[in-house]
Amino acid sequence: MKYFIVHSFTKRLDAGNPAAVCLVKDRPSDKLMQNIAYEFGLSETAFVEKKEDIYGLRWFTPTMEVDLCGHATLAAAHILWEQGLVKSDSVINFDTNSGILRVNKKNNLIVMDFPREDAVEIECPVELKKGLKVDPIFTGKNSFDYIVEVKSEEIVRALSPDFELLGKLDSRGVIVTSVSDSGEYDFVSRFFAPNAGIPEDPVTGSAHCCLAPYWTARLKKAKLTGYQASERGGFVYLEHTEKRVFLGGNAVTFSSGKLMD
């Protein structure tokens, strides 16, 4: 099984979110895929399987399978084009647990067509407030995650969560966000997912399926640039429609190899 390590949402080898991409010929068992993801130890490992004119795609963290992952999808598309398995001007269709996801190239970006995930405002759970050690100005929840807006970019960057408390929440993870102080991007965010075995994810594409409509409503802008302010950091370029979000980003291959039998 050939594999590649790709850094997503960046042009640099020392930034973005690393994902493993495994090219599958004979589909391995779920247990084997989970074990491989555990051995890689990255936030996500993508398994890509050719199916006539479509590609099967599944994502695993070191501890569980997830239903939607942006940076590993971007990484998978990048490898299919880079390795010449798909023509550079062709759209890639991925068959996933979240339906058919279309990926193409536009203006030197890889653009992913993902389902929109609006958040509904809720009262902030005690574990969430104490776990983040902040006073939210908005708390919401979608089908995957909590989203918390705080007062400033400085607060987002300075967060030092209690992961044990966040792990008690009934969600995949927690998005924390604020409007940006910089003219370089519109908003900042960070993403914590201890329940998925990922204390902090460097750059989370699927979180932006919620962040895009959230900040469009507040900033009244059709196109947005988000910066995920983790230690590695990365940029996500956004547009959305009534039901879909278009996530744009770059990717760079860090390494490649072969898994031994």
C-alpha positions as CSV (number, residue, x, y, z in Angstrom):
1,M,0.0,0.0,0.0
2,K,1.5,3.3,-1.1
3,Y,1.2,6.3,1.3
4,F,1.9,10.0,1.2
5,I,2.2,12.6,4.0
6,V,0.6,15.8,2.8
7,H,0.4,19.2,4.6
8,S,-2.9,20.8,3.8
9,F,-4.0,24.4,3.8
10,T,-0.5,25.7,3.3
11,K,2.3,26.0,0.7
12,R,5.0,25.4,3.4
13,L,6.4,22.1,4.7
14,D,6.5,23.4,8.3
15,A,2.8,24.6,8.4
16,G,-0.7,23.4,7.7
17,N,-2.3,20.2,8.8
18,P,-0.5,16.9,8.0
19,A,-2.6,14.0,6.7
20,A,-1.6,10.5,5.6
21,V,-3.1,9.4,2.3
22,C,-3.1,5.7,1.6
23,L,-3.9,4.4,-1.9
24,V,-6.0,1.2,-1.6
25,K,-6.3,-1.5,-4.2
26,D,-7.8,-4.3,-2.1
27,R,-9.9,-2.7,0.6
28,P,-8.4,-3.5,4.0
29,S,-10.6,-4.3,7.0
30,D,-11.9,-1.5,9.2
31,K,-9.7,-2.8,12.0
32,L,-6.6,-2.6,9.8
33,M,-7.4,0.9,8.6
34,Q,-7.8,2.0,12.2
35,N,-4.5,0.3,13.2
36,I,-2.7,2.1,10.3
37,A,-4.2,5.4,11.4
38,Y,-3.0,4.8,14.9
39,E,0.5,4.0,13.7
40,F,0.7,7.2,11.7
41,G,-0.4,9.1,14.7
42,L,-1.7,12.1,12.6
43,S,-5.0,13.8,13.2
44,E,-6.4,12.1,10.0
45,T,-5.5,9.2,7.7
46,A,-7.4,9.0,4.4
47,F,-7.9,5.7,2.5
48,V,-8.6,6.2,-1.2
49,E,-10.0,3.4,-3.4
50,K,-10.6,3.6,-7.1
51,K,-14.2,2.7,-8.1
52,E,-14.6,3.1,-11.9
53,D,-15.2,6.9,-12.4
54,I,-15.3,7.7,-8.6
55,Y,-13.1,7.3,-5.6
56,G,-14.1,5.9,-2.3
57,L,-12.8,7.9,0.6
58,R,-12.8,7.2,4.3
59,W,-11.1,9.0,7.2
60,F,-9.7,7.8,10.5
61,T,-8.2,9.6,13.5
62,P,-5.8,7.5,15.7
63,T,-8.8,6.4,17.7
64,M,-12.0,6.4,15.4
65,E,-13.5,6.8,12.0
66,V,-15.0,10.2,11.3
67,D,-17.8,11.1,8.8
68,L,-16.2,14.3,7.4
69,C,-12.7,15.6,7.1
70,G,-11.6,18.6,5.1
71,H,-7.8,18.6,5.2
72,A,-7.4,14.9,4.4
73,T,-9.9,15.3,1.5
74,L,-7.8,18.1,0.2
75,A,-4.6,15.9,0.7
76,A,-6.2,13.0,-1.2
77,A,-7.2,15.1,-4.2
78,H,-3.7,16.7,-4.2
79,I,-2.1,13.2,-4.4
80,L,-4.4,12.0,-7.2
81,W,-3.5,14.9,-9.3
82,E,0.2,15.0,-8.4
83,Q,0.6,11.3,-9.1
84,G,-1.1,11.6,-12.5
85,L,-3.9,9.3,-11.4
86,V,-6.4,12.0,-12.4
87,K,-6.0,14.6,-15.1
88,S,-5.1,18.0,-13.7
89,D,-8.1,19.6,-15.2
90,S,-10.6,16.9,-14.1
91,V,-13.0,17.1,-11.2
92,I,-12.6,14.4,-8.6
93,N,-15.7,12.9,-7.0
94,F,-15.3,11.2,-3.7
95,D,-17.9,8.7,-2.3
96,T,-17.9,9.2,1.5
97,N,-20.0,8.8,4.6
98,S,-21.1,12.4,4.0
99,G,-22.2,11.8,0.5
100,I,-20.5,12.7,-2.8
101,L,-17.9,15.3,-2.3
102,R,-16.6,17.2,-5.4
103,V,-13.1,18.6,-5.6
104,N,-11.6,20.7,-8.4
105,K,-9.0,23.3,-9.0
106,K,-9.7,27.0,-9.3
107,N,-7.3,30.0,-9.3
108,N,-4.4,27.9,-8.1
109,L,-6.4,26.5,-5.2
110,I,-7.9,23.1,-4.5
111,V,-11.6,23.8,-3.9
112,M,-13.8,21.3,-2.0
113,D,-17.6,21.3,-2.3
114,F,-18.8,20.3,1.3
115,P,-22.1,20.2,3.1
116,R,-23.0,23.3,5.1
117,E,-23.2,22.9,8.8
118,D,-25.2,25.7,10.5
119,A,-25.0,26.1,14.2
120,V,-28.0,26.6,16.5
121,E,-27.5,29.0,19.4
122,I,-27.6,27.2,22.8
123,E,-26.9,27.9,26.4
124,C,-23.2,27.3,27.1
125,P,-22.6,24.0,28.9
126,V,-20.7,24.3,32.2
127,E,-18.0,21.9,31.0
128,L,-17.5,23.9,27.9
129,K,-17.1,27.3,29.6
130,K,-14.9,25.8,32.3
131,G,-12.9,23.7,29.9
132,L,-12.1,26.7,27.7
133,K,-11.7,29.1,30.6
134,V,-13.4,31.9,28.7
135,D,-16.7,33.9,28.7
136,P,-18.3,33.3,25.3
137,I,-20.3,35.9,23.5
138,F,-22.0,33.2,21.5
139,T,-22.3,29.5,21.9
140,G,-23.9,27.2,19.2
141,K,-23.9,23.6,18.2
142,N,-24.2,21.8,14.8
143,S,-24.4,18.1,14.1
144,F,-20.6,17.6,14.8
145,D,-19.3,20.3,17.1
146,Y,-19.8,23.2,19.5
147,I,-18.9,26.7,18.2
148,V,-17.9,29.4,20.6
149,E,-17.2,33.0,19.7
150,V,-15.0,35.1,22.0
151,K,-14.3,38.8,22.2
152,S,-10.9,39.0,20.5
153,E,-8.2,37.2,18.4
154,E,-5.9,37.6,21.4
155,I,-8.2,35.4,23.5
156,V,-8.3,32.7,20.7
157,R,-4.6,32.6,20.4
158,A,-4.0,32.4,24.2
159,L,-6.4,29.5,24.9
160,S,-5.1,26.7,27.0
161,P,-8.1,24.4,27.4
162,D,-8.7,21.7,30.0
163,F,-9.0,18.7,27.7
164,E,-10.4,16.4,30.3
165,L,-13.4,18.7,30.7
166,L,-13.8,19.2,27.0
167,G,-13.7,15.4,26.6
168,K,-16.9,15.2,28.7
169,L,-18.9,17.0,26.0
170,D,-21.3,15.2,23.6
171,S,-19.6,16.4,20.4
172,R,-16.8,15.6,18.1
173,G,-15.1,18.8,19.0
174,V,-15.1,22.5,19.9
175,I,-14.6,25.4,17.5
176,V,-13.4,28.7,19.1
177,T,-13.4,31.8,16.9
178,S,-13.3,35.6,16.8
179,V,-13.1,38.3,14.3
180,S,-9.6,39.0,13.2
181,D,-7.5,42.0,14.1
182,S,-5.5,41.6,10.9
183,G,-6.4,42.8,7.4
184,E,-4.9,39.6,6.0
185,Y,-7.9,37.4,7.0
186,D,-11.5,37.9,8.2
187,F,-11.6,35.7,11.3
188,V,-9.5,33.3,13.3
189,S,-10.3,30.0,14.9
190,R,-8.9,27.0,16.8
191,F,-10.3,23.5,17.0
192,F,-10.1,21.0,19.9
193,A,-11.3,17.4,19.6
194,P,-10.1,15.3,22.6
195,N,-13.1,12.9,22.1
196,A,-11.6,12.0,18.7
197,G,-8.1,11.6,20.0
198,I,-7.0,15.0,18.8
199,P,-6.4,17.6,21.6
200,E,-5.9,20.3,19.0
201,D,-6.2,19.9,15.2
202,P,-3.8,22.2,13.3
203,V,-6.3,23.2,10.5
204,T,-9.8,21.8,10.3
205,G,-11.6,22.0,7.0
206,S,-14.9,20.6,8.2
207,A,-15.1,23.1,11.0
208,H,-15.2,25.8,8.3
209,C,-18.5,24.3,7.0
210,C,-19.9,26.0,10.1
211,L,-17.5,29.0,10.3
212,A,-18.4,30.1,6.7
213,P,-22.1,30.7,7.2
214,Y,-21.5,32.0,10.8
215,W,-19.1,34.7,9.7
216,T,-20.9,35.5,6.5
217,A,-23.9,36.5,8.5
218,R,-21.9,38.6,10.9
219,L,-19.5,40.3,8.5
220,K,-21.9,40.5,5.5
221,K,-19.3,39.2,3.1
222,A,-19.8,36.7,0.3
223,K,-16.1,35.6,0.3
224,L,-14.1,35.0,3.4
225,T,-10.6,34.1,4.5
226,G,-10.1,32.2,7.7
227,Y,-6.9,31.6,9.6
228,Q,-6.7,28.7,12.0
229,A,-4.3,29.9,14.7
230,S,-2.8,26.7,15.9
231,E,1.0,26.3,16.3
232,R,1.3,25.2,12.7
233,G,-1.5,27.4,11.3
234,G,-3.2,27.5,7.9
235,F,-5.5,29.5,5.6
236,V,-8.9,28.5,4.3
237,Y,-10.7,30.4,1.6
238,L,-14.5,30.3,1.7
239,E,-17.7,30.8,-0.2
240,H,-21.0,29.2,0.5
241,T,-24.5,28.7,-0.9
242,E,-27.8,27.8,0.8
243,K,-26.7,24.2,1.4
244,R,-23.0,23.9,0.5
245,V,-19.7,25.4,1.5
246,F,-16.7,25.8,-0.9
247,L,-13.4,25.4,0.9
248,G,-10.2,26.5,-0.9
249,G,-6.7,25.7,0.1
250,N,-3.2,24.7,-1.0
251,A,-1.3,21.5,-0.3
252,V,2.3,20.2,-0.4
253,T,3.6,16.7,-0.3
254,F,6.0,16.1,2.6
255,S,7.0,12.5,2.1
256,S,6.0,9.2,0.6
257,G,6.5,5.4,1.1
258,K,5.1,2.0,1.1
259,L,3.5,0.0,3.9
260,M,5.0,-3.4,4.4
261,D,2.9,-6.6,4.4
